[in-house]
């Protein structure tokens, strides 16, 4: 069950991940370490077709709109990718929007496993 959805504004990956410090456009204060972040990547110019579903886990909370998230997997096997670079399908390859991030409850057992 989703907690809510928000847009990533920017991120830093420290050499390409798999962990990223992500700044969001509004407060994400309701999330906790161990919660999941799901992102549907779409091809620029095609807002309907999901080409890969990405899953990240929250590993750190800096403040109300900044999280550290870690790449876990994606459905297409594309591998680690910056969560603020995943396309929402709008625009074209030179200027596409950022896909929304959907936050899902994880759990403390999982957060201990990935921490």
C-alpha positions as CSV (number, residue, x, y, z in Angstrom):
1,X,0.0,0.0,0.0
2,X,1.6,3.3,-1.1
3,X,2.3,5.9,1.6
4,X,2.4,8.7,-1.1
5,X,4.2,9.7,-4.2
6,X,6.6,12.6,-4.9
7,X,9.1,13.8,-7.5
8,X,12.8,13.7,-7.1
9,X,14.4,17.1,-7.7
10,X,18.1,16.0,-7.7
11,X,20.4,13.3,-6.4
12,X,24.0,12.6,-5.8
13,X,25.3,9.1,-6.2
14,X,28.9,9.1,-5.1
15,X,30.3,7.5,-8.2
16,X,27.2,6.0,-9.7
17,X,25.5,4.4,-6.7
18,X,24.1,2.0,-5.7
19,X,23.2,4.5,-2.9
20,X,21.9,8.0,-3.7
21,X,21.1,11.0,-1.7
22,X,17.9,12.3,-3.2
23,X,16.2,15.7,-2.7
24,X,12.4,15.7,-3.1
25,X,10.1,18.5,-4.2
26,X,8.2,18.4,-0.9
27,X,8.3,16.8,2.6
28,X,8.7,13.0,2.7
29,X,8.7,13.1,6.5
30,X,6.3,10.1,6.8
31,X,8.8,7.6,5.6
32,X,11.2,5.4,7.6
33,X,14.4,3.6,7.1
34,X,13.5,0.3,5.5
35,X,10.6,1.6,3.5
36,X,10.7,1.1,-0.3
37,X,10.8,3.5,-3.2
38,X,9.3,2.3,-6.4
39,X,9.9,4.1,-9.7
40,X,8.4,3.3,-13.2
41,X,10.9,4.1,-15.9
42,X,9.3,5.0,-19.3
43,X,10.8,5.7,-22.7
44,X,10.9,9.4,-23.5
45,X,7.9,10.2,-25.8
46,X,5.8,7.3,-24.5
47,X,4.0,8.1,-21.2
48,X,2.1,4.8,-21.2
49,X,4.6,2.0,-21.5
50,X,6.7,1.1,-18.5
51,X,10.0,-0.3,-19.7
52,X,11.4,-1.1,-16.2
53,X,10.1,-1.0,-12.6
54,X,12.9,0.1,-10.2
55,X,13.0,-0.7,-6.5
56,X,15.1,1.2,-4.0
57,X,15.2,1.0,-0.2
58,X,15.5,4.0,2.2
59,X,18.7,3.6,4.2
60,X,19.0,7.1,5.6
61,X,17.0,10.3,6.4
62,X,18.8,13.6,6.3
63,X,15.8,16.0,6.7
64,X,12.2,16.3,5.7
65,X,12.9,16.3,2.0
66,X,16.2,14.5,1.6
67,X,16.7,10.7,1.8
68,X,19.5,8.2,1.1
69,X,18.1,5.4,-1.0
70,X,19.8,2.2,-2.3
71,X,19.2,0.5,-5.6
72,X,17.9,-3.1,-5.1
73,X,16.7,-4.3,-8.5
74,X,14.7,-3.5,-11.6
75,X,12.3,-5.6,-13.7
76,X,14.2,-5.3,-17.0
77,X,17.6,-6.1,-15.7
78,X,19.0,-2.7,-16.7
79,X,20.9,-2.4,-13.4
80,X,21.7,0.4,-11.1
81,X,20.4,3.8,-12.3
82,X,20.1,7.3,-10.7
83,X,16.6,7.6,-9.3
84,X,16.4,11.2,-10.4
85,X,17.3,10.3,-14.0
86,X,14.5,7.8,-14.6
87,X,12.1,9.1,-17.3
88,X,8.3,9.6,-16.8
89,X,7.9,9.4,-20.6
90,X,7.2,13.0,-21.3
91,X,9.2,15.1,-23.7
92,X,11.9,13.5,-25.8
93,X,15.4,12.0,-25.1
94,X,17.0,15.4,-24.8
95,X,14.4,16.8,-22.4
96,X,12.3,14.3,-20.4
97,X,10.5,14.6,-17.1
98,X,11.5,12.7,-13.9
99,X,9.4,9.7,-13.0
100,X,7.4,9.9,-9.7
101,X,8.7,8.0,-6.7
102,X,6.1,5.9,-4.9
103,X,6.9,5.2,-1.2
104,X,5.8,1.8,0.3
105,X,6.1,0.6,3.8
106,X,9.0,-1.8,4.3
107,X,9.7,-3.0,7.8
108,X,12.3,-3.1,10.5
109,X,13.4,-6.7,9.7
110,X,14.2,-5.7,6.2
111,X,16.0,-2.5,7.2
112,X,18.3,-4.5,9.4
113,X,19.1,-6.9,6.5
114,X,20.0,-4.2,4.0
115,X,21.6,-1.8,6.5
